[in-house]
Amino acid sequence: MGAVTWGTASGVLAASLVLVLPGWALLALLLPCDRHGECPYPDLVTLLILSAGLTVALTPVVLLLFSLVGLKLGTGAVLALLVLSALVVGWRMLAWIRAGAWRPAWPDAPLVALGLVAALVLGVRLWVVRGVNVGFWGDSYQHTLITQLILDNGGLFRSWAPYAPLQSFTYHFGLHGNIALFQWASGWLTGNATPRTVVLFGQVLNTLAVLALYPLAVRLSGGRRWVGVLSVLIAGLLTPMPMYYVNWGRYTQLAGQAILPVALWLTLEAVEAERWHAGRLAAAVLAVAGLALTHYFVLAFYVLFWPPYLVAWSVGRWRRGRRLRAGWLRLAAIAGLAVLLVMPWALHVMEGLLPRILSGYMQGTPAEEFVEQETLFLPLAQFVPHYVAVLAVAGGLWALARRRPVALLLVWTGCLLLLSNPDWLGLPGNGVVTNFTVELVLYIPAAILAADLVVAVIDTGWPWLRALVGRVEPAPRGGVPRSGWAGRVAWAGAAGLLLAVAWLGVQQRRTVLDPAFQLVTPADEQAIAWVRATTPTGTCFAVNSFFAYGGSLVAGSDAGWWLPLLAGRCTTLPPLNYGAEVGPDPGYGEQVNALTRYLEQNTLQDAATVRTLRAQGIGYAFIGEKGGSLLDAEVLQASPYCRPVYTPAPGAAGPWVFEIVTP
């Protein structure tokens, strides 16, 4: 337990430095404070959050550029980068302090509250994964495998050897690059293996995705920092998402959603500036390019923010033609430069199967029942509690009636729903972006709009409360107003209520981990270690699988799926990416599916079935503790061709390892 505790504590500390330093150094160079003491950031916390989000975006851009020139990354290069980043940050901060442009101050009430809420958000996420060494559900396998391949190759790759026979890589890689960056920088310190690092970094990333709402919420609400604090509280502790992602390992979308608010903030900073500023444009370009390399669909979410924004922004400035044109040109410049930056990767993606798959959706080739399944709406309460949804809609309408910028989030939500339901407009493409994918991001507008309404009601709707505590956003520093003992008592009560609500949210979130999604249990880990130590290196395993995605792909149902990565043994099932990547031959994907269909229709009690598997080099069968319908332990025990060589503990269902004997 002590080793796990040290690995977690040191990992969190390392993750903080790895995430913050590169982005902070870049912002210090691109968005510095001016000689008059004016800084683009309202406080240090905003700077740190923007820095972390920019680092997450910057990592895949650096990986892409390194791959284009043939350079490799490793522990030495990453540590050197962190040291250089720290030197840049120290140099710029010292220069600002000497010039009076940066005035360190004690945290005020909103920042103290944000710090307490952030600690609870991170703490509960780390608490639920204590002792979890391998990520849950199917997505975790492919994400861990891609991360390991980046580590093995020192950057991007084409061949998935030795883990799978795939020959192309066109998947978005921002998440995996960041985990690799973290592992290079801290693996020697934490002692964590890559699967555990994915789990740990996923929770840090989950926290960042919530904290990233703070700068955007403050900006869209007109500088009200309490809106940012409450947004973090709602998204981090009161809504099921994004914390529930831990059960699915859906960390790629989470990484995109950690960048998304930061990319919006940096783009707004560049577009709304009084004059052209190369540093602001560069920061926005890097954030958008990184978002494009991290998650293709979340990039679409970013793009859809701008049509309603441009309409609202243009209506308010149509009399000032020069300012209006400048804003449009800056946004166009950001888009154009970001496209140029990711163009090499876009051309590479065209070599894979993704364009063909997308074309099929646009032409309506997927089965109708599959598209209907992909476009279903799941119950809203699984993503956003009803009371938060009601507050968000009311807050959006309130802001819309008063023409406040935060109302854009309500219109943006409508645009997202049109994206996942193009048939509402008579357009093709149903199923490309699922309603489930959109519902997963609803916590962002819901949290900010609900928080804005709560603060607006307190600030303007209750004069008697305002008389006690002062305005919610007191000037100039945001601290507790000097309103006498009654005000102090009221503020203490408000702080107590805030912490009580936060603690209630902690109690709700602490039970989020669902063992039903765990494919690799501790018992499986022991069995896999035995496989790695005992079985011949070149032997392949038959493992449990089932058809998913309307019967087009095969997914694993237990720990056997993980054998290539955890035990170095090949299996009958590649990672799910085989449906979008190039295999060793044109019919590889169908071969994988055909083998699963064959095992569904035949059992290992049949000599012909055994001969077929042995002819393909399959000498063992692995049945994990979770099990599945393809391979059944009772059937294999009754087969004269299957000899159990690893059996579960008395009274346990699994795991099992069988040697397949040639008839």
C-alpha positions in Angstrom: 0.0 0.0 0.0 2.9 2.3 0.8 4.3 1.9 -2.7 0.9 2.7 -4.3 0.6 5.7 -2.1 4.0 7.0 -3.0 3.4 6.3 -6.7 0.1 8.2 -6.6 1.5 11.2 -4.6 4.6 11.5 -6.6 2.7 11.0 -9.8 0.3 13.8 -9.0 3.2 16.2 -8.2 5.0 15.2 -11.4 1.8 15.5 -13.5 1.3 19.1 -12.1 4.9 20.1 -13.2 4.7 18.3 -16.5 1.4 19.8 -17.4 2.0 23.4 -16.2 5.6 24.2 -17.0 5.7 23.9 -20.9 2.5 25.8 -21.3 3.4 28.4 -18.8 6.8 29.1 -20.5 5.0 29.4 -23.8 2.4 31.8 -22.4 5.1 33.8 -20.7 6.7 34.3 -24.1 3.6 34.8 -26.2 1.2 36.6 -23.8 3.4 38.6 -21.4 2.3 41.4 -19.1 3.1 44.8 -20.5 5.2 47.5 -19.0 2.2 49.2 -17.4 1.4 46.1 -15.3 -1.5 45.0 -17.5 -1.7 41.2 -17.8 -4.1 39.1 -20.0 -4.8 36.9 -17.0 -7.0 38.2 -14.1 -5.1 36.0 -11.6 -2.4 33.4 -11.2 -4.8 30.6 -11.1 -6.2 31.4 -14.5 -2.6 31.5 -15.8 -1.9 28.1 -14.4 -5.1 26.5 -15.8 -4.4 28.0 -19.2 -0.9 26.8 -19.1 -1.9 23.2 -18.3 -4.5 23.2 -21.1 -2.0 24.6 -23.6 0.5 22.0 -22.6 -2.0 19.3 -23.4 -2.6 20.9 -26.8 1.1 21.5 -27.4 2.3 17.9 -26.9 0.7 16.4 -30.0 1.9 19.3 -32.1 5.5 18.7 -30.9 5.1 14.9 -31.6 3.9 15.6 -35.1 6.7 18.1 -35.9 9.3 15.7 -34.4 8.0 12.8 -36.6 8.2 15.0 -39.7 11.9 15.7 -39.2 12.8 12.2 -37.9 13.6 13.1 -34.2 12.8 10.9 -31.3 11.7 11.8 -27.8 12.7 10.1 -24.5 13.3 10.7 -20.8 16.4 12.9 -21.4 14.8 15.1 -24.0 11.6 15.6 -21.9 13.5 16.4 -18.7 15.6 18.9 -20.6 12.5 20.5 -22.0 11.0 20.8 -18.5 14.2 22.4 -17.1 14.2 24.8 -20.0 10.6 25.7 -19.4 11.3 26.3 -15.7 14.1 28.6 -16.6 11.9 30.6 -19.0 9.1 30.9 -16.4 11.5 32.0 -13.7 13.2 34.5 -16.0 9.9 36.1 -17.1 8.3 36.1 -13.7 11.4 37.8 -12.2 11.4 40.4 -15.0 7.7 41.1 -14.4 8.1 41.5 -10.7 11.0 43.8 -11.0 9.1 45.9 -13.5 6.1 46.0 -11.3 4.0 44.3 -13.9 3.3 41.3 -11.6 2.2 42.1 -8.1 2.0 38.9 -5.9 -0.9 39.0 -3.5 -2.6 36.7 -1.1 -5.5 34.7 -2.5 -8.9 36.3 -2.0 -12.2 34.7 -1.3 -13.0 33.3 -4.8 -9.5 31.8 -5.2 -9.5 30.3 -1.8 -12.9 28.7 -2.6 -11.6 27.5 -5.9 -8.6 25.9 -4.3 -10.8 24.0 -1.8 -13.2 22.8 -4.5 -10.3 21.8 -6.8 -8.7 19.8 -3.9 -12.0 17.9 -3.4 -12.4 17.4 -7.2 -8.9 15.9 -7.5 -9.0 14.0 -4.2 -12.2 12.1 -4.9 -11.0 11.1 -8.4 -7.7 9.7 -7.0 -9.5 8.0 -4.2 -11.8 5.9 -6.4 -8.9 4.5 -8.5 -6.8 3.4 -5.5 -5.5 0.0 -6.3 -6.7 0.1 -9.9 -3.7 -0.9 -12.0 -5.4 -1.4 -15.4 -8.0 0.9 -16.9 -11.6 -0.2 -17.2 -13.6 -1.2 -20.2 -12.6 -1.5 -23.9 -11.3 2.0 -24.6 -8.6 1.7 -22.0 -6.9 -1.1 -23.9 -6.4 0.7 -27.1 -5.3 3.9 -25.3 -2.8 2.1 -23.2 -1.5 0.2 -26.2 -1.1 3.3 -28.3 0.7 5.1 -25.4 3.1 2.1 -25.0 3.8 2.2 -28.8 4.7 5.9 -28.6 7.0 5.1 -25.7 8.6 2.2 -27.5 9.1 4.2 -30.7 10.1 7.5 -29.2 7.2 9.2 -31.0 4.6 8.5 -33.7 4.6 5.1 -35.4 3.1 3.1 -38.3 3.5 -0.5 -37.3 1.7 -1.8 -34.2 4.2 -4.6 -33.8 4.8 -6.5 -31.6 1.3 -6.1 -30.1 -0.9 -6.2 -33.3 -0.3 -6.8 -37.0 -1.7 -3.4 -38.0 0.3 -1.3 -40.5 -1.0 2.3 -40.2 -1.8 4.7 -37.4 -4.4 7.5 -38.2 -6.0 7.8 -34.8 -6.0 11.1 -32.9 -3.0 10.9 -30.5 -3.1 13.9 -28.2 -4.1 11.9 -25.1 -1.5 9.2 -25.7 1.3 11.7 -26.4 0.5 13.5 -23.1 0.6 10.2 -21.1 3.9 9.3 -22.8 5.2 12.7 -21.9 4.2 12.2 -18.3 5.7 8.7 -18.3 9.0 9.9 -19.8 9.2 12.6 -17.2 8.1 10.7 -14.1 8.2 7.0 -14.7 11.6 6.7 -13.1 10.2 8.6 -10.0 6.8 6.9 -9.6 7.7 3.4 -10.6 4.3 3.1 -12.3 3.9 0.8 -15.3 2.1 2.3 -18.3 -1.3 0.8 -17.6 -1.3 2.4 -14.1 0.0 5.6 -15.5 -2.9 5.8 -17.9 -5.4 5.4 -15.0 -3.6 8.0 -12.8 -3.1 10.5 -15.6 -6.7 10.0 -16.6 -7.8 11.4 -13.2 -5.5 14.3 -13.4 -6.8 15.0 -16.9 -10.4 14.7 -15.6 -9.6 17.3 -13.0 -8.1 19.6 -15.6 -11.2 19.3 -17.8 -13.2 20.6 -14.9 -10.8 23.4 -13.9 -10.6 24.5 -17.5 -14.1 25.8 -17.2 -13.0 28.5 -14.7 -11.3 30.9 -17.1 -14.0 30.5 -19.8 -16.8 31.0 -17.3 -15.2 34.1 -15.9 -14.7 35.6 -19.3 -18.2 34.8 -20.7 -19.9 36.0 -17.5 -18.2 39.4 -17.6 -15.4 38.9 -15.1 -17.5 37.2 -12.3 -15.1 34.9 -10.7 -17.7 33.3 -8.5 -19.3 32.0 -11.7 -16.1 30.2 -12.5 -15.9 28.8 -8.9 -19.4 27.5 -9.0 -18.9 26.1 -12.6 -16.0 24.0 -11.3 -18.1 22.9 -8.3 -21.0 21.8 -10.5 -19.0 20.0 -13.2 -16.5 18.5 -10.8 -18.8 17.2 -8.0 -22.5 17.6 -8.8 -22.8 16.2 -12.4 -22.0 12.6 -13.2 -19.9 13.7 -16.2 -17.0 13.9 -16.7 -15.9 11.9 -13.7 -17.9 8.8 -14.9 -15.4 8.6 -17.9 -13.2 6.5 -15.6 -15.5 3.5 -16.1 -15.1 3.6 -19.9 -11.6 4.8 -20.2 -12.9 7.4 -22.6 -9.9 9.6 -22.1 -9.4 10.8 -25.6 -12.6 12.8 -25.6 -11.8 13.9 -22.1 -8.4 15.2 -23.3 -10.2 17.2 -26.0 -12.6 18.6 -23.5 -9.7 19.7 -21.3 -8.3 21.7 -24.3 -11.6 23.0 -25.6 -12.4 25.8 -23.0 -8.7 26.9 -23.1 -8.8 27.0 -26.9 -12.0 29.1 -26.8 -10.5 31.4 -24.2 -7.2 31.9 -26.2 -9.2 32.5 -29.4 -11.4 35.0 -27.8 -8.4 36.8 -26.4 -6.9 37.1 -29.9 -10.2 38.0 -31.7 -11.3 40.6 -29.1 -7.9 42.3 -28.7 -7.7 46.0 -29.4 -5.0 45.4 -32.0 -3.2 42.6 -33.8 -0.9 40.7 -31.5 1.3 37.9 -32.9 1.7 36.2 -29.6 -2.1 36.0 -29.0 -2.6 34.5 -32.5 0.2 32.0 -32.0 -1.2 30.8 -28.7 -4.6 30.3 -30.2 -3.2 28.5 -33.3 -1.3 26.1 -31.1 -4.3 25.4 -29.0 -6.6 24.7 -32.0 -4.0 22.6 -33.8 -3.5 20.5 -30.6 -7.2 20.1 -30.3 -7.4 18.9 -33.9 -4.8 16.2 -33.1 -6.4 15.2 -29.8 -10.0 14.6 -30.8 -11.6 15.1 -34.2 -15.2 15.4 -32.9 -14.3 17.9 -30.1 -12.6 20.0 -32.8 -16.1 20.1 -34.4 -17.5 21.3 -31.1 -15.0 24.1 -31.1 -15.9 25.1 -34.7 -19.6 25.2 -33.9 -19.1 27.8 -31.2 -18.1 30.5 -33.7 -21.1 30.9 -36.0 -23.4 32.2 -33.1 -20.5 34.1 -31.6 -19.7 35.9 -34.9 -23.4 36.8 -35.4 -23.7 38.2 -31.8 -20.3 39.9 -32.0 -21.0 41.5 -35.4 -24.5 42.7 -34.5 -22.9 44.6 -31.6 -20.2 46.1 -33.7 -21.7 46.7 -37.1 -21.2 50.4 -36.9 -17.4 50.0 -36.3 -16.5 48.3 -39.5 -12.7 48.3 -39.0 -12.9 46.6 -35.6 -15.4 44.1 -37.0 -13.3 43.2 -40.0 -10.2 42.8 -37.8 -12.0 40.3 -35.6 -13.2 38.3 -38.5 -9.7 38.3 -40.1 -8.0 37.2 -36.9 -10.4 34.3 -36.5 -9.8 33.4 -40.2 -6.0 33.7 -39.6 -6.2 31.3 -36.6 -8.2 28.8 -38.6 -5.9 29.0 -41.6 -2.7 28.7 -39.6 -4.0 25.8 -37.5 -5.0 24.0 -40.7 -1.5 24.5 -42.2 0.0 23.2 -38.9 -2.0 19.9 -38.9 -2.1 19.5 -42.7 0.7 16.8 -42.7 -1.3 14.7 -40.3 -4.5 15.3 -42.3 -2.9 14.0 -45.4 -1.6 11.0 -43.5 -5.1 10.2 -42.2 -6.3 10.2 -45.8 -4.1 7.1 -46.3 -6.1 5.1 -43.8 -9.6 3.8 -43.7 -11.2 6.8 -41.9 -12.2 8.7 -45.1 -13.8 5.6 -46.5 -15.8 5.0 -43.2 -16.9 8.7 -43.2 -17.9 8.5 -46.8 -20.0 5.4 -46.0 -21.9 7.4 -43.3 -22.5 10.3 -45.6 -23.9 7.9 -48.3 -26.1 6.0 -45.7 -24.4 2.6 -46.1 -24.4 1.6 -42.4 -27.4 -0.6 -41.4 -30.5 1.5 -40.5 -30.9 -0.2 -37.1 -27.2 0.6 -36.3 -27.7 4.2 -37.2 -30.8 4.3 -35.0 -28.9 2.9 -32.1 -26.1 5.4 -32.6 -28.5 8.3 -32.6 -30.5 7.4 -29.6 -30.7 9.9 -26.7 -29.9 8.4 -23.3 -31.7 9.8 -20.2 -30.4 13.2 -19.5 -29.9 12.5 -15.7 -27.1 10.1 -16.7 -25.1 13.2 -17.8 -26.6 16.2 -16.1 -28.9 16.2 -13.0 -32.4 17.5 -13.8 -32.0 20.4 -11.3 -28.8 21.5 -13.0 -30.4 21.2 -16.4 -33.3 23.4 -15.3 -31.0 26.0 -13.8 -28.9 26.0 -17.0 -31.9 26.5 -19.3 -33.2 29.2 -17.1 -29.8 30.8 -16.9 -29.4 30.7 -20.7 -32.7 32.3 -21.2 -32.0 34.9 -18.5 -28.7 35.8 -20.2 -30.2 35.7 -23.7 -32.9 38.2 -22.6 -30.1 40.5 -21.3 -27.8 39.9 -24.3 -25.0 38.7 -22.2 -22.1 36.7 -23.8 -22.7 33.7 -21.6 -26.0 33.1 -23.5 -23.9 31.9 -26.4 -23.5 28.6 -24.6 -27.2 27.9 -24.9 -27.2 28.6 -28.7 -24.0 26.5 -28.9 -25.7 23.6 -27.3 -28.4 23.8 -30.0 -25.7 23.7 -32.6 -24.2 20.6 -31.1 -27.5 18.8 -31.2 -27.8 19.7 -34.9 -24.4 18.3 -35.5 -25.4 14.9 -34.1 -28.8 15.0 -35.8 -28.2 16.4 -39.3 -31.4 14.8 -40.5 -33.3 17.5 -38.6 -32.0 19.8 -41.4 -32.5 17.3 -44.1 -28.7 16.6 -44.3 -26.9 13.3 -44.5 -24.4 11.9 -42.0 -26.5 10.5 -39.2 -24.4 8.5 -36.8 -21.0 10.2 -37.6 -21.3 12.2 -34.4 -23.6 10.3 -32.0 -26.0 11.9 -29.5 -24.1 10.1 -26.8 -20.9 11.9 -27.8 -22.7 15.3 -27.5 -24.4 14.4 -24.2 -21.0 13.7 -22.8 -20.0 17.3 -23.3 -23.3 18.9 -21.9 -21.7 19.4 -18.5 -19.7 22.3 -19.9 -22.6 24.6 -20.9 -24.8 23.3 -18.1 -22.3 24.1 -15.4 -21.5 27.6 -16.6 -25.1 28.6 -17.3 -26.3 27.3 -14.0 -23.5 28.9 -12.1 -24.1 32.2 -13.9 -27.8 32.2 -12.9 -27.1 31.4 -9.3 -24.6 34.3 -9.0 -26.9 36.7 -11.0 -29.8 35.9 -8.6 -27.7 36.5 -5.5 -26.1 39.6 -7.0 -29.2 41.3 -8.3 -32.3 39.5 -7.0 -31.9 39.7 -3.2 -31.3 43.3 -2.1 -31.4 42.3 1.6 -28.6 39.7 1.1 -26.6 42.1 -1.0 -26.8 44.6 1.8 -25.3 42.1 4.1 -22.5 40.7 2.0 -22.0 43.2 -0.7 -21.9 42.4 -4.4 -20.8 38.9 -5.4 -17.9 40.4 -7.3 -16.5 43.1 -5.0 -13.9 45.5 -6.4 -11.1 45.8 -6.9 -9.5 42.5 -5.8 -12.5 40.2 -5.3 -12.0 39.8 -1.6 -14.6 39.8 1.2 -16.2 43.2 1.3 -16.0 45.4 4.4 -19.6 45.3 5.4 -19.3 44.9 9.2 -19.9 41.9 11.4 -23.2 41.0 9.6 -21.4 40.8 6.3 -18.7 38.6 7.7 -21.2 36.3 9.3 -23.1 36.1 6.0 -19.9 35.4 4.1 -19.0 32.7 6.6 -22.4 31.1 6.2 -22.1 31.2 2.4 -18.6 29.6 2.6 -20.0 26.9 4.9 -22.9 26.3 2.5 -20.5 26.1 -0.4 -18.3 23.5 1.3 -21.4 21.5 2.5 -22.6 21.3 -1.1 -19.1 20.3 -2.3 -18.9 17.6 0.3 -22.3 16.3 -0.6 -21.0 16.1 -4.2 -17.9 14.2 -3.0 -20.2 11.6 -1.3 -22.1 11.2 -4.6 -19.0 10.9 -6.7 -17.0 8.5 -4.4 -19.1 5.6 -5.5 -18.8 6.3 -9.2 -16.5 3.3 -10.0 -18.5 0.4 -11.3 -16.8 -3.0 -11.2 -19.1 -4.2 -14.0 -16.8 -2.3 -16.4 -13.6 -3.9 -15.0 -12.1 -6.3 -17.6 -8.8 -6.9 -15.8 -9.3 -7.9 -12.1 -6.5 -8.5 -9.6 -7.0 -12.3 -10.1 -6.6 -11.7 -13.8 -3.3 -9.8 -13.2 -1.9 -12.8 -11.4 -3.0 -15.2 -14.2 -1.5 -12.9 -16.8 1.8 -12.8 -14.8 1.8 -16.6 -14.9 1.2 -16.6 -18.6 4.1 -14.2 -19.2 6.4 -16.3 -17.0 5.3 -19.8 -18.0 4.0 -20.1 -21.6 6.1 -20.2 -24.8 6.8 -16.7 -26.2 5.5 -17.3 -29.7 2.2 -19.0 -28.7 -1.1 -17.3 -29.4 -4.2 -17.4 -27.3 -7.9 -17.7 -28.1 -9.8 -15.1 -26.1 -13.3 -14.1 -25.4 -14.9 -11.6 -27.8 -18.3 -10.4 -29.1 -19.6 -8.4 -32.0 -20.2 -4.6 -31.4 -21.0 -1.5 -33.5 -23.8 -3.2 -35.3 -21.8 -6.4 -36.0 -19.1 -4.5 -37.8 -16.3 -4.9 -35.2 -15.3 -7.4 -32.5 -14.5 -6.3 -29.0 -13.0 -8.2 -26.0 -15.2 -9.1 -23.0 -12.5 -10.0 -20.4 -8.8 -9.7 -19.6 -7.7 -11.9 -22.4 -7.9 -8.9 -24.7 -4.9 -7.4 -22.8 -2.5 -10.3 -23.2 -0.4 -8.8 -26.0 0.4 -5.8 -23.9 0.5 -7.3 -20.4 2.0 -10.7 -21.2 3.6 -10.3 -24.6 1.4 -13.0 -26.1 -0.6 -12.7 -29.3 -4.3 -13.4 -29.3 -7.2 -13.9 -31.7 -8.3 -10.3 -31.1 -6.5 -7.1 -32.1 -7.3 -3.7 -30.6 -10.6 -2.1 -31.8 -8.7 0.2 -34.1 -8.4 -2.7 -36.6 -11.6 -1.4 -38.1 -10.0 1.9 -39.1 -6.4 1.0 -39.7 -4.6 -0.9 -42.5 -4.0 -4.6 -41.7 -1.3 -7.0 -43.0 -3.5 -7.7 -46.0 -6.7 -6.2 -47.5 -9.0 -8.7 -45.9 -7.6 -8.6 -42.4 -10.6 -7.0 -40.7 -13.0 -9.6 -42.2 -10.6 -12.4 -41.1 -10.8 -11.2 -37.5 -14.6 -11.1 -37.7 -14.8 -14.4 -39.5 -12.8 -16.2 -36.7 -15.2 -14.9 -34.1 -18.2 -16.0 -36.1 -16.5 -19.4 -36.5 -16.0 -19.8 -32.7 -19.6 -18.7 -32.1 -20.8 -21.6 -34.3 -18.2 -24.3 -33.2 -16.8 -25.4 -29.9 -13.4 -26.7 -28.8 -14.9 -30.0 -28.1 -14.8 -30.6 -31.9 -11.6 -31.9 -33.3 -12.0 -29.9 -36.6 -12.3 -26.7 -34.6 -9.1 -27.5 -32.7 -7.2 -28.3 -35.9 -8.3 -25.0 -37.4 -7.0 -23.0 -34.4 -3.8 -25.0 -34.2 -3.2 -24.3 -37.9 -3.3 -20.6 -37.1 -0.7 -21.0 -34.3 -3.3 -20.8 -31.4 -2.1 -23.1 -28.7 -3.9 -21.8 -25.6 -7.2 -20.3 -24.5 -7.5 -17.7 -21.8 -10.8 -17.1 -20.0 -10.7 -14.0 -17.7 -12.6 -13.7 -14.4 -15.2 -11.6 -16.2 -15.6 -14.3 -18.9 -17.7 -14.1 -22.0 -20.0 -16.1 -24.3 -17.4 -17.2 -26.8 -15.3 -19.4 -24.5 -16.9 -21.2 -21.6 -14.8 -22.9 -18.9 -17.2 -25.8 -18.4 -17.2 -26.6 -22.1 -13.4 -26.4 -22.3 -13.1 -28.6 -19.2 -15.2 -31.2 -20.9 -13.2 -31.2 -24.1 -10.6 -33.9 -24.6 -8.5 -31.3 -26.5 -8.2 -28.7 -23.7 -6.0 -29.2 -20.7 -6.4 -26.7 -17.8 -2.9 -25.4 -16.9 -4.0 -22.5 -14.7 -7.2 -22.7 -12.6 -9.0 -20.2 -10.4 -9.0 -20.1 -6.6 -11.6 -22.4 -5.0 -15.1 -21.0 -5.4 -14.0 -18.4 -8.0 -15.3 -18.2 -11.6 -11.9 -17.5 -13.2 -9.5 -16.9 -14.6 -8.7 -20.1 -16.5 -5.8 -21.0 -18.9 -6.2 -24.0 -21.1 -3.6 -25.6 -23.4 -5.1 -26.7 -26.7 -3.9 -30.2 -27.6 -3.7 -31.2 -31.2 -6.0 -34.2 -31.9 
